[in-house]
Amino acid sequence: MTILLSLQGVSKRFGGLQALSNVTFDLPEGQILGLIGPNGAGKTTLFNAINGVYPPEEGRIMFREKEITKARPYDHARMGMARTHQIVQPLNELSVRENVMVGACFGHEHQDLGNASKIADEVLEFVGLAPRADQLAGSLNVAQKKRLEMARALAARPYLLLLDEVLAGLNPSEIDSMVQTVLRIREQGITIIMIEHVMKAVMNVSDRILVLDYGVQIAEGSPEEIAKNEKVIEAYLGDPKLAQQLLEEE
Amino acid sequence: MKLWNRYSGLILPVLVVAALAVWPVITGKPANRESAFTILKAVALASSLNILLGYTGYVSFGHIVFYGFGGYVGIFLLTEKGWSLWTAILAGGAASGILAFLLGSAILRLRGAYFALATIGVNEAMRAFINNFELFGGPTGITLNFSVYRDFGGAAHALQTSFYIGAGLALLALLLSYIVRTSKFGLGLLAIRENEDAAEVMGVVAPRAKTWAYVLSAIIPGMVGVLFFFKNGNVEPHDAFPLHASIELLVMVMLGGQGTVLGPILGAFAYQGMRGYLVTSPIFKDIQLSVSGALLLMIVLFIPAGAIGWLRHRVPPLRRVLA
């Protein structure tokens, strides 16, 4: 199995806040890695570090056997990494198709405008936004904007796709169809890291799960292992033994 | 039909410029020619500024610096080094392009209001520098030797030739604007305008794209500067770097619609037309700049997308023609 992405001792500090400390993992090609943890655990910061938005102060990040620790976001994009944003970032005054074309034109395949337009139509069909291709991106609703984020990332035909809470704010039927979309993306051979709060979904689709709490990697393993891990339960719900003790004292 | 679809956005802009170029030839009046020249000059400058302001979303309050600097370099080469008008115009454009490249590398990392403020600083600094730069004549500037017009068959003919060159430069500016607008490079600029961080995440190399947009928006103003001061007969610091002219350019671009090819052209036309009326009207002649200010305020408040932007929004079928 080839390792697509490798993090070694990645740390990031914002002033007095240690946002990430010593995060280390290897991501093999073709897997889905779920990234979970309570609010403020540093999940999006980890994406920003991997993606070059906030380069880490310590540690190394290797992508396809090249060091990318200090590279800029556009270098990452050109090397075949794409991401979606937790807070959607549509290019409001451009059409949905043009938004996706930006991904295809400037991503790692560097398509010309003609090809980009074809790819955009294919990808929009795939994520179910084809009927809205000519609409302005600003006029989409939140669920559609999330799909647009995904379409833009996919249009780059990346090796690695970082999905930041693509399920948040969606209703149950939208979640189901988005999960199907994620699985179909993996079938195309794209490796995925997904940050997610919807536990059922992330447990179902991930091959492995990594749990962050206060910037520290507290557990890593298969979904089953993670569901039973005491540290993880503690991070989410507090110390189960202590809780029990307090209840008994009452 | 395919050709029509492909270039339909170019038809109206070219028609406007062609009409402006032909109008004085048909009427044969020198006064019309001078009015048309002023409008064509505004068209060329506004279309150039639009590449930065409209496509890339960076507000430059000092764009006239490229007009002044290019003009100075060209006139200097023309009078002191004996270059021909053509090579001087090219050199003026190149000089402004290089200046934009150097400036852009330094100040384009600033965003929003900070960039806008820096551009004002650049214009004022350049004016102060030229004022004290003896090679360019310091505060008195450079006066053309009358003999340079002889090559064109005298001053009257030189004016006529300048007019045609001016029309050519306006056409060049709008072609450049159109090519940028419809290119992959232009798509990258639009992405930067909409959301620079998201654009970078998608792979747009924003620092490089912005610098080239700045360079492209500076070259034609530099060429226009050389032509204007050639026609004018002399160049002085206060004529070359008037801050209010930068603001008037902003009004033109915003009035017509930033980010469209046709918008700045119509904006330049409308604004110069209005200005022509205001400076000759007894009531407004002293306060015509306040009218521009008020106009800018109204545009920003009520039609921020400009006339063409508003039309495109209201009447979607027109989008293809009103590129």
Contacts between the chains, C-beta under 8 A, distances in Angstrom:
chain1	res1	chain2	res2	distance
A	51	B	201	6.7
A	53	B	197	7.4
A	53	B	201	7.2
A	72	B	200	6.9
A	73	B	197	7.8
A	73	B	200	4.5
A	73	B	201	4.8
A	74	B	200	5.0
A	74	B	201	7.7
A	74	B	202	8.0
A	74	B	203	5.1
A	74	B	204	6.2
A	74	B	205	4.8
A	74	B	206	7.1
A	77	B	200	7.8
A	77	B	201	6.4
A	77	B	202	5.8
A	77	B	203	3.2
A	78	B	203	5.3
A	82	B	202	7.6
A	83	B	201	6.1
A	85	B	198	7.1
A	85	B	201	7.7
A	89	B	195	5.3
A	89	B	197	7.1
A	89	B	198	3.8
A	89	B	201	7.9
A	90	B	194	7.9
A	90	B	195	7.8
A	90	B	198	8.0
A	91	B	190	7.1
A	91	B	191	5.6
A	91	B	194	3.6
A	91	B	195	5.8
A	91	B	198	6.8
A	91	B	199	7.6
A	92	B	194	6.0
A	93	B	190	7.8
A	93	B	193	7.8
A	93	B	194	5.9
A	93	B	259	7.7
A	94	B	190	5.9
A	94	B	191	7.4
A	94	B	194	6.1
A	98	B	187	6.7
A	98	B	190	7.4
A	101	B	187	6.3
A	102	B	187	6.0
A	102	B	188	7.2
A	102	B	191	4.6
A	102	B	199	6.9
A	102	B	202	5.2
A	102	B	204	7.0
A	103	B	202	5.1
A	103	B	203	7.7
A	105	B	184	5.2
A	105	B	187	6.0
A	105	B	188	7.2
A	105	B	203	8.0
A	106	B	188	6.2
A	106	B	191	7.8
A	106	B	199	7.8
A	106	B	202	5.4
A	106	B	203	3.4
A	106	B	204	4.9
A	106	B	205	7.9
A	107	B	202	6.6
A	107	B	203	5.0
A	108	B	203	7.3
A	112	B	184	6.3
A	113	B	183	7.4
A	113	B	184	5.2
A	113	B	187	7.0
A	116	B	184	7.7
A	152	B	202	6.2
A	156	B	202	7.0
A	156	B	203	6.7
